[in-house]
Amino acid sequence: KSTLALLVVLAGLGAYIYFVDPQPDSGTPTKEKAFASLKAAEIEELRIKSESGDVTTVKKDGTTWQVVSPVAARAAESEVSSVTSAIEQIEIDRVIDENPSNLKEYGLEPARIEVEFKGAAGKPSGTLFVGEKTPTGGHVYARRNDEKKVFLVAAFQDQPLNKSTFDLRDKALVTFERDKIDGLEIAAGRQAMQFKKGTGEWTMAKPLNARADFATVEGVVGRLESVQMKSIAAEAPTSADLKKFGLESPVATATILLGSARATVAIGGPAGEGTVYARDLSRTAVMTVESALADDLKKGADDYRRKDVFEFRAFNAQRVELTRGAQTLTLERVKGQGENAQDTWKRVSPTPADADKAKVEQLLAGLADMRAVAFTESMSSTGLSQPGLVVLAKFEDATSKEERVSFGQRGSDVWVSRPGDSGAARIEAEKFAEALKQFDELVK
């Protein structure tokens, strides 16, 4: 009797699995698409009810998507595209029930997920209802349009359809066209900085005139461009909200300049879990973003200054004049002639002669390796009123360039200055001493 009972249970289980959950096919028959003639590009409007209960409507505006309900906001193009592609590609694995008496059994009344789509002038259009997973978890129950027929689709097709309002929103804190940027302004506390972009270079205009470090400034611009909101703190904040979020008097602001256009971001107080409150001032919403952005904007002016004393490098220097007191050492590169011929160096002054190439390149590499370790606005204690060495270098980059650097020494500190840069920069004294030693060797 026990054996017979087990056989009955086994037969019932086999029948259940056969009719409720599909078995692997022995062949590879073509599956029916849920919406056979639909093309993703034809969809111009979506209304999505997610598992969380959010109901979101997005519409195509020209070539871009916009969230129109329950809020008006830019849509995340990639998220919307994942929905339209899923609707086009979704396939029916097996029909479970042509005329079910109770859709609740499948999680389809109400449906766990609903996706309604419309094309131009309302066509093509349709609705997909997605219910619960099957007992084995490999499929989900679904139906379409006004049909009662319940069918199965692969469970992995559930994820791209289950989009909340937040999922469908563009997460960018601020948007701008990076190739049109010509300036950047940063204010944090009592510090205000202004940067201007020329041909491939950044310069600092406030609080002082100086070369700016390209990678550092571009790093801030890149972070502003890429930072993604973690959550929406308030869609339409009140004055009390702004005060609570620390945005009534922001901790920091960053303004991207694009000709006559401006895009400004304000950073507020901490929001917990490594985030801060932030706001694009062209929009009302307050959001949270990673606190690393606030850390970048709080950097001091010295952090943004270029630390390399020289722009030239040993490989592109063409002529170098080093003046030490009344003595000047002038070196010129001589182009090699013929195939695979190497360049050489000649000493033009104090007496013309061939120069030791290895020693010249060692001198140039040492100069090019000099970096600022500190800055000062006062020139009074730098020794630069009577420079101990002045270097004039001519080099070829994208264009022919020339730069002049003066060295001064006061005690054990060595300072350098460049025309156009405010104040002076302190360098490692050992590197200056090495340059003087090489000067003496080459001048002989």
N, C-alpha and C positions, 0 to 999 in steps of 0.2 A: 504493500500500500504506500509506503514511504517513497519507493522508487517511482511509482505511478504519479504520486503527487508532485514530485520533483520534475518529472517529464512534462506535466501539465504547466507548471510554472515556467519551465524553460521555453516551451512552445509559445506561451503567452508573451514572454519577454522578447522572443525572436520576432513575433508579429508586431509588437510595439515598436521595436527598433526599426523594423522594415518600413512601417507606415509613418512613423513620426520623425525618424532621423535617417537620412540617406546613407547607403553603403557605397563604398568605392566602386566606380564603374570599371568593368573589365576592358572596355574600349575608351575612346575619347570622343563621345558624341558632341556635337555643337549644342551649347546650351542656349536657351531662349533669353534674350535680354528683357528686362522688365519694361523698358521703354525703347522698343526696337528701332524706331526711326529718329530718335533724339540725338542731336549733336550738342555737345557742351557749349560751343560758341553761340548757339541759338538762344540760350537762356539769358534773359535780361532782368529777371526778378526772382528772388527766393524768399520764402517765408519758412523759417525753421523753428520748430518747437523742440528744444533739447530735453534730455533726460532730467536736467535740473529744473525744468519748468520755464526757462527763459523762452520768450517768443520774439524772434528777431526778423526784421524785414530788411533786405539789402536790394538795391537797384543799381543797374549799370547806368552810369552817366558818361556817355561818349565811350571812351575806352577804359574808364576806371569804375570801380565799385564804391558805393556809398551806403553806410548804414542809415536808414531813414526812420526806423522804429525799433525799440522804444526811445532811442536818442538819435540825434543827427551827428554823425561822425564819419571820418574816413574809414573805409573798410580795409582789412588785411587782404590784399589781393591773393596771396598764396592760399589763405584759408578758404576764401570763396571759391577759388579755382579747384581746390580739393573736393569741395561739395559738388560742383557742376560736373567734374570728371567722374566722380563716383556715381552720380545719377545716370550719366551716359553709359557707364560700363557695367552697372550692376546686373547680375545674372540670376535667373531662377534655377536653383539646383533641383528642386522637386516640389510638385504641388502636393500639399498635405490634405487639404479638405476643400472641395469645390463649393460647398454650401454649409459652412459651419453654423451650428445652432447657438454657439456661445463664443464670441470673440475674446471674452475676458480670459478664457483658458490659455490663450496665446499671448496675453499682454497687449492686445490690440484694441481694447475698448475700455478706457482710452488707450491710444497707442503710446508707447514709451517715447518714441521719436516720430515727428512728422516733418516731412520736407515737401513743400509745395513750390512748383516752379512754373514760370511763365516766360513765353518768348515775346517777340515784337507783336504788338496788337493783340496780345493775349494768347498767341499760338507760337509754337507748341506749348501745351500746358499739361500739368498732371500733378498727382500727389502720391508720395510713397509713405506708407505707414510701417513703422518698424516696432516689433514687440519684444518679447523676452527671448533669451537664449534657449536652445534645446537642452535636454538633460545632459548630453555629452559635451555641450559648450562649443561645438564646431560650427553651429549655424544659429541664425535668428529667424523667428517667424516674421513674415511681412505680408502686406497686401497693397494693392494700388488702386488709385482713383476711387470709384464708387463700387468696385467689385468686392464681393464677400470672400472670394477665393483666397485661401491662405497658402502661401508657398514659403520655401526656405531659401535663404541667401547665405553665403559664407559669412561667418562672424567677423572676419577682418574688415568687411565692407561697412560695418556698423560705425567704426571709429571716425572716418572722415565726414560722416553725416551728423554726428552728435556734437554740434557746435553751439556754445552759449553765446550770449551777446558779447561778452568780453573776448571770447575766442575770435569772433568775427571782426572785432575792431582793430584798426591799425595800432600797433603798440609803440610806434615811434614817439618819443617825447616831443620832437620838433622835426620838421622836414624843410630841406633847402637844397638848392642845386650847388653842389660842392665846387664845381668848376667855375662858378660865378662869384665866389667869395673874394673880396678884396680887403677885408678887415675883420678884426675881432676885438671886442671890448669885454673886459672882465672886472667886476667889482666885488670885493669881499672885505667886509668890515670897513676900515678906513682906507683901504688900498684900492686904487683904480688904475687899471692898466689898459693900454691901447696898442694894438699891433696893426701894421699895414703890410699888405702882401704886394710885392713887386713881381718881376719876372723870375719866378721860381725861388724867391727869397722872402723871408719874413723879417721885418724890423720892428723894434719897439719904439713907439712915439711918446708914451707916457708910462710911468712917471719920469722917464729919462729917455734920452736918445741912445740907442745901442743896437747892435746886431742881435737878432733873436735866434734861438736855436730852432731850426726848421722842424726837427723831429718832435720836439716838445710841444710846439704850437700846433702842429698838424695832429699830434696825439690828442690834444684837447678837442680840436675840431672833429676828429674821427669819433671820439667818445660821444660828443653831442649828436653826431649823425646816427650813431648806432645804438645809443642807450634805449632800452625798452622799458615801458612801464610794467610794474609788477601788479598793480591794482588801481582801481579808481577810488579815491577817497571821497570825492564829492563832485557831482555833475555840475551843480550850480551853487557854489559855496557862498555863504553870507559873509559879512564883515567879521562876525564872530568866528566863523569857520577859518577864515584866512589868518586871524590872530592865533587860533588854536594850532594851526598847521605851521606857524612860524613864517607865513608868507605875507603878512602885513608889512613887516620889515625884513625882507629876505636875508638869509645868511650870505648868499652870493647870487650874482646875476651874470649871465653870459649873453652877449649880443653878437650875432653873426651879421656882418655888413655885406650886402650884395648890391653895389651901386647905391641907388636911392632907397632900396628895400632893406628892411631890418627884421630879424627874427630873434626874439629875446626869451630866454629861459630864466626862471627864478627858482632858487633852491631854498626850502624852508628847513624846519627842524627835523629831528629823527622820528621815523615812523615805526621803528622796531625791526628786528631780524635783519639788520644790515641794510636798511633802506631809509630814505629821506623823502619828505614831501616835495613835490616839484610841480611846476606849471609853465606851459607855453603861454605867454601873455596875449597871444592872439586868440586863445580859446579860454572858455570859462572853467573847464574841468581841472580839478586837482588830482594828481596821481602820485603813486610812489615809485621810486626808482632806486637802483643800487647806490649806496652812499659813496662809492668810489668816485662818482662824478663830483660830488661836493668836495672831496679831498683834493681833486685836481684843481678845482677853481680857487681853493684856498692857498695855493702855492704863492710864494713871494716872487717879486720881480726878478731877483737873482736866479731863481730856478728856471726862468724862461730865457735868460741871456745865453748867448753862444759862448761856450767854454774854450773852443779852439782859438788859440792866439792868432794863428795864421790860417789862411784859406788854401794857400798853395800846398802842393805835395812834391816830394822829391822827383817824381816821374814827370811832372808838368812844368817845373820851374825852368825858365829860359835865361834869366839874368838876375843875379843877386848882388847887391851892394851892401856891405857891412862897414859902418863908420864907427870907429872907436877912438875918441879923442881927435887927434889930428891925422889919424891913419885910416885909410879907406881900402878895403879889399873888395875888388870887383871880379866876379866870376861869370863866364858866359858859356852856355851850352853850344857845342859844335855838332851839327847834324852829321851822322855817319853817311858815307857815300858808298853806293853799290848795294847789292843784295845782301841782306842779313848783317850789314855793317852796323856797329854799335856807336851810339853818341859818345863824345868825349867832352871834357871841360878844359877851358883855358882861363888863365888868370890874366885879366886885362890891366889891373893895377894892384899893387904899386909898381911892379915891373912885369911886363908881358912874359908869359911862359906857359908851358903846358901844366895843367893842374892834376894832382893825383885824384883820379876819378873816385876811388873808394873813399878817400877822406872828404871830398866834396859832398858825396851822397850821404855820408855819415853826418856831416854838418847839417845838411838840408833836412834829413830825416829827424834829427834832434830838434830842429826849430819847428818843424811841422807837428811834432809830438807834444809841444808845449800846450798846457791847458790851464785855465784859470781855476784857482782853488778858493778864491774869495774876491770880493769887489769892494771898492770904496768910492765915495763921491768926492772926498777931499783929496787934493793933490799935495797938501802941505808936507806930508811925511813919506813921500814916495821916492824922492831923489830924482824925479823926472824933470825938475827945473834945469838940471845939468845931466842929460842922459849919459849912461855909461856905454850904451851901444844903440845904434839906430840901424834897422834893417829895411832896405827897399827891395822888394821882390817883384819881378815881372814873370807872369806865368800865363799859360794858355789853358783855359777850361773850354766852355762852349764858345767863349770869346777871349780875346786878349785882355788880361787884367793886370792891375798893379796895386800893391798894398805896402804901407809903411807902418812899422811898429817901433816904438821907442822903449828902451829899457832903463829903469832907474833902480838904484839900490840904496836902502837905508838900514844900516845894521845888517842883520841876517835876512831881511826881507827883500825880495826882488819884485818890482812892479812893472807893468807894461801898459802902454796906452796906444790907442789908434785914433787917427783923425775921424771925427764924426761920432765917436763913442764917448759918452759921459764918464767922467771919473777914470779910475784905473783898476786893473786886475792884478791880483797877486799870483805868482807862479812858484813852482818849486825851485828853490835857489840852486839845487844841484844841477838842474838842466841848464841854467844860465851859466854856471861855472864851466860846464862841459863845452858849451858853445864858445866861450872865450878861449878855452884851451885849443879847440880846433881852429879858431881864428888865428891864433898865434902860430900854429903849425903850417897853415896854408899861406900865411903872409910872408914866410921866410923865402 
